[in-house]
Amino acid sequence: MNTEIKILHSSCCATGSPIKAHIEKIASENNISIIIEELSELQDTMVYGTMVFPSIVVNGKVYDFKKYSAAENLISILKL
């Protein structure tokens, strides 16, 4: 089963972000199958009700990426 992830960026920070690579690396190292989509347009990110960027949406639940960027924290939400 794939874990669906959306990375929510503010429009000024969407290009060249290392977040996608970071998540892919951790998922790969822990044999977690993921699908990632990056969103940076205001109308796309506002659907999730957050003004905190970057945020990640994992299987429909929004997380502040800054609080979950450490590998052990990220693994805990990717395995939910």
N, CA, C and O atoms as a printed pandas DataFrame, in Angstrom:
     atom_number atom_name residue_name chain_id  residue_number  x_coord  y_coord  z_coord
0              1         N          MET        A               1    0.844   -1.186    0.000
1              2        CA          MET        A               1    0.000    0.000    0.000
2              3         C          MET        A               1    0.884    1.242    0.000
3              4         O          MET        A               1    1.844    1.334    0.764
4              5         N          ASN        A               2    0.552    2.185   -0.855
5              6        CA          ASN        A               2    1.317    3.419   -0.950
6              7         C          ASN        A               2    0.828    4.446    0.063
7              8         O          ASN        A               2   -0.373    4.586    0.294
8              9         N          THR        A               3    1.768    5.157    0.658
9             10        CA          THR        A               3    1.457    6.280    1.517
10            11         C          THR        A               3    1.411    7.517    0.633
11            12         O          THR        A               3    2.388    7.826   -0.049
12            13         N          GLU        A               4    0.295    8.221    0.639
13            14        CA          GLU        A               4    0.146    9.410   -0.191
14            15         C          GLU        A               4    0.618   10.639    0.579
15            16         O          GLU        A               4    0.172   10.903    1.695
16            17         N          ILE        A               5    1.525   11.379   -0.040
17            18        CA          ILE        A               5    2.107   12.565    0.591
18            19         C          ILE        A               5    1.949   13.757   -0.340
19            20         O          ILE        A               5    2.211   13.667   -1.540
20            21         N          LYS        A               6    1.523   14.855    0.224
21            22        CA          LYS        A               6    1.507   16.125   -0.504
22            23         C          LYS        A               6    2.400   17.078    0.272
23            24         O          LYS        A               6    2.267   17.226    1.487
24            25         N          ILE        A               7    3.298   17.713   -0.435
25            26        CA          ILE        A               7    4.172   18.712    0.181
26            27         C          ILE        A               7    3.582   20.074   -0.157
27            28         O          ILE        A               7    3.428   20.428   -1.326
28            29         N          LEU        A               8    3.255   20.831    0.884
29            30        CA          LEU        A               8    2.669   22.162    0.695
30            31         C          LEU        A               8    3.750   23.207    0.908
31            32         O          LEU        A               8    4.328   23.315    1.990
32            33         N          HIS        A               9    4.012   23.971   -0.137
33            34        CA          HIS        A               9    5.014   25.039   -0.102
34            35         C          HIS        A               9    4.319   26.378   -0.293
35            36         O          HIS        A               9    3.226   26.441   -0.856
36            37         N          SER        A              10    4.948   27.438    0.171
37            38        CA          SER        A              10    4.513   28.752   -0.279
38            39         C          SER        A              10    5.089   28.914   -1.679
39            40         O          SER        A              10    6.114   28.309   -1.994
40            41         N          SER        A              11    4.465   29.703   -2.509
41            42        CA          SER        A              11    4.847   29.769   -3.920
42            43         C          SER        A              11    6.287   30.221   -4.146
43            44         O          SER        A              11    6.890   29.858   -5.155
44            45         N          CYS        A              12    6.842   30.996   -3.239
45            46        CA          CYS        A              12    8.201   31.495   -3.434
46            47         C          CYS        A              12    9.261   30.430   -3.134
47            48         O          CYS        A              12   10.415   30.584   -3.534
48            49         N          CYS        A              13    8.889   29.364   -2.444
49            50        CA          CYS        A              13    9.873   28.377   -1.983
50            51         C          CYS        A              13    9.715   27.010   -2.627
51            52         O          CYS        A              13   10.357   26.052   -2.195
52            53         N          ALA        A              14    8.885   26.897   -3.641
53            54        CA          ALA        A              14    8.561   25.583   -4.186
54            55         C          ALA        A              14    9.671   24.983   -5.036
55            56         O          ALA        A              14    9.836   23.763   -5.050
56            57         N          THR        A              15   10.421   25.791   -5.731
57            58        CA          THR        A              15   11.424   25.229   -6.627
58            59         C          THR        A              15   12.724   24.948   -5.888
59            60         O          THR        A              15   13.196   25.761   -5.093
60            61         N          GLY        A              16   13.281   23.800   -6.164
61            62        CA          GLY        A              16   14.567   23.444   -5.583
62            63         C          GLY        A              16   14.513   23.049   -4.121
63            64         O          GLY        A              16   15.546   23.034   -3.452
64            65         N          SER        A              17   13.333   22.728   -3.606
65            66        CA          SER        A              17   13.204   22.345   -2.207
66            67         C          SER        A              17   13.770   20.947   -1.988
67            68         O          SER        A              17   13.504   20.040   -2.777
68            69         N          PRO        A              18   14.541   20.766   -0.930
69            70        CA          PRO        A              18   15.106   19.440   -0.645
70            71         C          PRO        A              18   14.141   18.515    0.094
71            72         O          PRO        A              18   14.496   17.375    0.396
72            73         N          ILE        A              19   12.942   18.977    0.388
73            74        CA          ILE        A              19   12.004   18.195    1.188
74            75         C          ILE        A              19   11.624   16.887    0.493
75            76         O          ILE        A              19   11.609   15.834    1.131
76            77         N          LYS        A              20   11.320   16.939   -0.791
77            78        CA          LYS        A              20   10.911   15.737   -1.520
78            79         C          LYS        A              20   12.010   14.683   -1.464
79            80         O          LYS        A              20   11.740   13.518   -1.173
80            81         N          ALA        A              21   13.238   15.084   -1.740
81            82        CA          ALA        A              21   14.363   14.137   -1.711
82            83         C          ALA        A              21   14.566   13.561   -0.309
83            84         O          ALA        A              21   14.870   12.377   -0.158
84            85         N          HIS        A              22   14.401   14.385    0.696
85            86        CA          HIS        A              22   14.544   13.946    2.089
86            87         C          HIS        A              22   13.502   12.873    2.428
87            88         O          HIS        A              22   13.835   11.843    3.015
88            89         N          ILE        A              23   12.258   13.115    2.060
89            90        CA          ILE        A              23   11.190   12.155    2.332
90            91         C          ILE        A              23   11.417   10.871    1.537
91            92         O          ILE        A              23   11.259    9.774    2.074
92            93         N          GLU        A              24   11.787   11.000    0.265
93            94        CA          GLU        A              24   12.031    9.821   -0.563
94            95         C          GLU        A              24   13.158    8.967    0.004
95            96         O          GLU        A              24   13.065    7.740    0.003
96            97         N          LYS        A              25   14.213    9.597    0.484
97            98        CA          LYS        A              25   15.354    8.872    1.048
98            99         C          LYS        A              25   14.941    8.092    2.291
99           100         O          LYS        A              25   15.259    6.910    2.420
100          101         N          ILE        A              26   14.241    8.745    3.194
101          102        CA          ILE        A              26   13.819    8.084    4.436
102          103         C          ILE        A              26   12.842    6.946    4.136
103          104         O          ILE        A              26   12.940    5.872    4.729
104          105         N          ALA        A              27   11.910    7.177    3.227
105          106        CA          ALA        A              27   10.948    6.128    2.863
106          107         C          ALA        A              27   11.668    4.931    2.242
107          108         O          ALA        A              27   11.369    3.784    2.574
108          109         N          SER        A              28   12.597    5.194    1.359
109          110        CA          SER        A              28   13.350    4.123    0.707
110          111         C          SER        A              28   14.159    3.312    1.713
111          112         O          SER        A              28   14.174    2.083    1.652
112          113         N          GLU        A              29   14.820    3.983    2.623
113          114        CA          GLU        A              29   15.640    3.308    3.635
114          115         C          GLU        A              29   14.798    2.444    4.576
115          116         O          GLU        A              29   15.314    1.519    5.205
116          117         N          ASN        A              30   13.499    2.750    4.670
117          118        CA          ASN        A              30   12.620    2.032    5.588
118          119         C          ASN        A              30   11.560    1.203    4.863
119          120         O          ASN        A              30   10.572    0.780    5.463
120          121         N          ASN        A              31   11.776    0.978    3.567
121          122        CA          ASN        A              31   10.878    0.159    2.746
122          123         C          ASN        A              31    9.418    0.601    2.832
123          124         O          ASN        A              31    8.511   -0.221    2.957
124          125         N          ILE        A              32    9.213    1.911    2.763
125          126        CA          ILE        A              32    7.869    2.484    2.780
126          127         C          ILE        A              32    7.571    2.977    1.369
127          128         O          ILE        A              32    8.304    3.804    0.826
128          129         N          SER        A              33    6.512    2.476    0.790
129          130        CA          SER        A              33    6.117    2.857   -0.555
130          131         C          SER        A              33    5.321    4.164   -0.495
131          132         O          SER        A              33    4.328    4.259    0.225
132          133         N          ILE        A              34    5.765    5.171   -1.258
133          134        CA          ILE        A              34    5.125    6.491   -1.197
134          135         C          ILE        A              34    4.804    7.024   -2.585
135          136         O          ILE        A              34    5.402    6.628   -3.585
136          137         N          ILE        A              35    3.853    7.922   -2.610
137          138        CA          ILE        A              35    3.532    8.730   -3.789
138          139         C          ILE        A              35    3.560   10.178   -3.313
139          140         O          ILE        A              35    2.853   10.537   -2.371
140          141         N          ILE        A              36    4.378   11.014   -3.964
141          142        CA          ILE        A              36    4.522   12.406   -3.534
142          143         C          ILE        A              36    4.010   13.363   -4.607
143          144         O          ILE        A              36    4.280   13.200   -5.796
144          145         N          GLU        A              37    3.268   14.357   -4.151
145          146        CA          GLU        A              37    2.819   15.454   -5.012
146          147         C          GLU        A              37    3.201   16.749   -4.313
147          148         O          GLU        A              37    2.988   16.891   -3.109
148          149         N          GLU        A              38    3.764   17.693   -5.056
149          150        CA          GLU        A              38    4.136   18.988   -4.487
150          151         C          GLU        A              38    3.137   20.046   -4.935
151          152         O          GLU        A              38    2.827   20.158   -6.121
152          153         N          LEU        A              39    2.639   20.819   -3.978
153          154        CA          LEU        A              39    1.674   21.876   -4.262
154          155         C          LEU        A              39    2.217   23.206   -3.767
155          156         O          LEU        A              39    2.711   23.309   -2.644
156          157         N          SER        A              40    2.121   24.227   -4.617
157          158        CA          SER        A              40    2.595   25.542   -4.201
158          159         C          SER        A              40    1.630   26.670   -4.551
159          160         O          SER        A              40    1.816   27.803   -4.107
160          161         N          GLU        A              41    0.618   26.376   -5.328
161          162        CA          GLU        A              41   -0.358   27.408   -5.670
162          163         C          GLU        A              41   -1.286   27.624   -4.482
163          164         O          GLU        A              41   -1.746   26.662   -3.866
164          165         N          LEU        A              42   -1.559   28.872   -4.164
165          166        CA          LEU        A              42   -2.366   29.226   -2.997
166          167         C          LEU        A              42   -3.703   28.485   -2.956
167          168         O          LEU        A              42   -4.101   27.979   -1.907
168          169         N          GLN        A              43   -4.394   28.422   -4.091
169          170        CA          GLN        A              43   -5.700   27.763   -4.101
170          171         C          GLN        A              43   -5.583   26.268   -3.814
171          172         O          GLN        A              43   -6.534   25.668   -3.312
172          173         N          ASP        A              44   -4.440   25.652   -4.122
173          174        CA          ASP        A              44   -4.226   24.229   -3.843
174          175         C          ASP        A              44   -3.861   23.984   -2.381
175          176         O          ASP        A              44   -4.324   23.017   -1.776
176          177         N          THR        A              45   -3.038   24.854   -1.821
177          178        CA          THR        A              45   -2.582   24.647   -0.441
178          179         C          THR        A              45   -3.645   25.034    0.583
179          180         O          THR        A              45   -3.715   24.427    1.651
180          181         N          MET        A              46   -4.466   26.025    0.280
181          182        CA          MET        A              46   -5.472   26.500    1.232
182          183         C          MET        A              46   -6.560   25.457    1.505
183          184         O          MET        A              46   -7.226   25.516    2.539
184          185         N          VAL        A              47   -6.739   24.525    0.605
185          186        CA          VAL        A              47   -7.709   23.448    0.795
186          187         C          VAL        A              47   -7.430   22.694    2.099
187          188         O          VAL        A              47   -8.346   22.149    2.714
188          189         N          TYR        A              48   -6.182   22.668    2.508
189          190        CA          TYR        A              48   -5.774   21.901    3.688
190          191         C          TYR        A              48   -5.835   22.706    4.987
191          192         O          TYR        A              48   -5.536   22.173    6.055
192          193         N          GLY        A              49   -6.219   23.989    4.908
193          194        CA          GLY        A              49   -6.464   24.789    6.097
194          195         C          GLY        A              49   -5.239   25.137    6.923
195          196         O          GLY        A              49   -5.353   25.355    8.129
196          197         N          THR        A              50   -4.082   25.193    6.307
197          198        CA          THR        A              50   -2.880   25.551    7.053
198          199         C          THR        A              50   -2.236   26.799    6.457
199          200         O          THR        A              50   -2.285   27.031    5.249
200          201         N          MET        A              51   -1.643   27.579    7.322
201          202        CA          MET        A              51   -0.852   28.728    6.877
202          203         C          MET        A              51    0.613   28.516    7.242
203          204         O          MET        A              51    1.427   29.432    7.127
204          205         N          VAL        A              52    0.940   27.314    7.680
205          206        CA          VAL        A              52    2.304   26.963    8.066
206          207         C          VAL        A              52    2.960   26.261    6.888
207          208         O          VAL        A              52    2.476   25.230    6.423
208          209         N          PHE        A              53    4.056   26.819    6.411
209          210        CA          PHE        A              53    4.786   26.228    5.285
210          211         C          PHE        A              53    6.247   26.067    5.649
211          212         O          PHE        A              53    6.808   26.949    6.300
212          213         N          PRO        A              54    6.871   24.998    5.264
213          214        CA          PRO        A              54    6.278   23.882    4.534
214          215         C          PRO        A              54    5.496   22.968    5.471
215          216         O          PRO        A              54    5.833   22.805    6.643
216          217         N          SER        A              55    4.454   22.387    4.919
217          218        CA          SER        A              55    3.673   21.373    5.610
218          219         C          SER        A              55    3.623   20.144    4.721
219          220         O          SER        A              55    3.832   20.225    3.510
220          221         N          ILE        A              56    3.344   19.013    5.333
221          222        CA          ILE        A              56    3.134   17.809    4.541
222          223         C          ILE        A              56    1.780   17.223    4.917
223          224         O          ILE        A              56    1.350   17.281    6.069
224          225         N          VAL        A              57    1.133   16.664    3.924
225          226        CA          VAL        A              57   -0.134   15.985    4.131
226          227         C          VAL        A              57    0.137   14.507    3.897
227          228         O          VAL        A              57    0.520   14.104    2.798
228          229         N          VAL        A              58   -0.061   13.704    4.929
229          230        CA          VAL        A              58    0.177   12.265    4.831
230          231         C          VAL        A              58   -1.163   11.567    4.981
231          232         O          VAL        A              58   -1.792   11.604    6.039
232          233         N          ASN        A              59   -1.583   10.927    3.894
233          234        CA          ASN        A              59   -2.881   10.232    3.869
234          235         C          ASN        A              59   -4.008   11.119    4.400
235          236         O          ASN        A              59   -4.869   10.665    5.154
236          237         N          GLY        A              60   -3.987   12.395    3.993
237          238        CA          GLY        A              60   -5.063   13.319    4.318
238          239         C          GLY        A              60   -4.903   14.121    5.596
239          240         O          GLY        A              60   -5.712   15.011    5.858
240          241         N          LYS        A              61   -3.881   13.837    6.407
241          242        CA          LYS        A              61   -3.670   14.575    7.653
242          243         C          LYS        A              61   -2.481   15.528    7.496
243          244         O          LYS        A              61   -1.430   15.141    6.984
244          245         N          VAL        A              62   -2.660   16.790    7.945
245          246        CA          VAL        A              62   -1.643   17.833    7.776
246          247         C          VAL        A              62   -0.681   17.843    8.962
247          248         O          VAL        A              62   -1.092   17.766   10.120
248          249         N          TYR        A              63    0.626   17.940    8.637
249          250        CA          TYR        A              63    1.686   18.025    9.646
250          251         C          TYR        A              63    2.610   19.187    9.303
251          252         O          TYR        A              63    2.881   19.445    8.130
252          253         N          ASP        A              64    3.092   19.882   10.321
253          254        CA          ASP        A              64    4.103   20.921   10.146
254          255         C          ASP        A              64    5.427   20.206    9.871
255          256         O          ASP        A              64    5.950   19.513   10.744
256          257         N          PHE        A              65    5.963   20.367    8.680
257          258        CA          PHE        A              65    7.171   19.634    8.305
258          259         C          PHE        A              65    8.331   19.921    9.252
259          260         O          PHE        A              65    9.135   19.030    9.524
260          261         N          LYS        A              66    8.430   21.136    9.755
261          262        CA          LYS        A              66    9.545   21.483   10.651
262          263         C          LYS        A              66    9.541   20.610   11.905
263          264         O          LYS        A              66   10.599   20.307   12.455
264          265         N          LYS        A              67    8.357   20.208   12.354
265          266        CA          LYS        A              67    8.248   19.376   13.555
266          267         C          LYS        A              67    8.481   17.901   13.266
267          268         O          LYS        A              67    8.758   17.126   14.181
268          269         N          TYR        A              68    8.371   17.505   12.002
269          270        CA          TYR        A              68    8.478   16.097   11.634
270          271         C          TYR        A              68    9.631   15.809   10.671
271          272         O          TYR        A              68    9.673   14.738   10.066
272          273         N          SER        A              69   10.552   16.738   10.523
273          274        CA          SER        A              69   11.623   16.537    9.538
274          275         C          SER        A              69   12.684   15.536    9.983
275          276         O          SER        A              69   13.368   14.953    9.143
276          277         N          ALA        A              70   12.831   15.328   11.288
277          278        CA          ALA        A              70   13.797   14.333   11.774
278          279         C          ALA        A              70   13.329   12.950   11.331
279          280         O          ALA        A              70   12.131   12.669   11.314
280          281         N          ALA        A              71   14.266   12.101   10.979
281          282        CA          ALA        A              71   13.944   10.794   10.416
282          283         C          ALA        A              71   12.965    9.999   11.266
283          284         O          ALA        A              71   11.984    9.471   10.742
284          285         N          GLU        A              72   13.212    9.904   12.566
285          286        CA          GLU        A              72   12.335    9.088   13.415
286          287         C          GLU        A              72   10.919    9.636   13.482
287          288         O          GLU        A              72    9.961    8.866   13.555
288          289         N          ASN        A              73   10.773   10.959   13.459
289          290        CA          ASN        A              73    9.447   11.569   13.468
290          291         C          ASN        A              73    8.729   11.338   12.141
291          292         O          ASN        A              73    7.536   11.038   12.109
292          293         N          LEU        A              74    9.464   11.479   11.065
293          294        CA          LEU        A              74    8.896   11.294    9.741
294          295         C          LEU        A              74    8.452    9.838    9.533
295          296         O          LEU        A              74    7.376    9.585    8.990
296          297         N          ILE        A              75    9.271    8.903    9.959
297          298        CA          ILE        A              75    8.930    7.489    9.847
298          299         C          ILE        A              75    7.643    7.194   10.609
299          300         O          ILE        A              75    6.802    6.430   10.137
300          301         N          SER        A              76    7.488    7.792   11.776
301          302        CA          SER        A              76    6.298    7.522   12.589
302          303         C          SER        A              76    5.009    7.910   11.880
303          304         O          SER        A              76    3.995    7.232   12.045
304          305         N          ILE        A              77    5.021    8.979   11.100
305          306        CA          ILE        A              77    3.780    9.363   10.400
306          307         C          ILE        A              77    3.654    8.671    9.048
307          308         O          ILE        A              77    2.540    8.494    8.555
308          309         N          LEU        A              78    4.764    8.278    8.438
309          310        CA          LEU        A              78    4.680    7.573    7.159
310          311         C          LEU        A              78    4.139    6.156    7.336
311          312         O          LEU        A              78    3.566    5.592    6.403
312          313         N          LYS        A              79    4.312    5.591    8.495
313          314        CA          LYS        A              79    3.853    4.217    8.742
314          315         C          LYS        A              79    2.421    4.141    9.255
315          316         O          LYS        A              79    1.901    3.045    9.465
316          317         N          LEU        A              80    1.776    5.286    9.461
317          318        CA          LEU        A              80    0.387    5.277    9.969
318          319         C          LEU        A              80   -0.553    4.680    8.945
319          320         O          LEU        A              80   -1.756    4.588    9.191
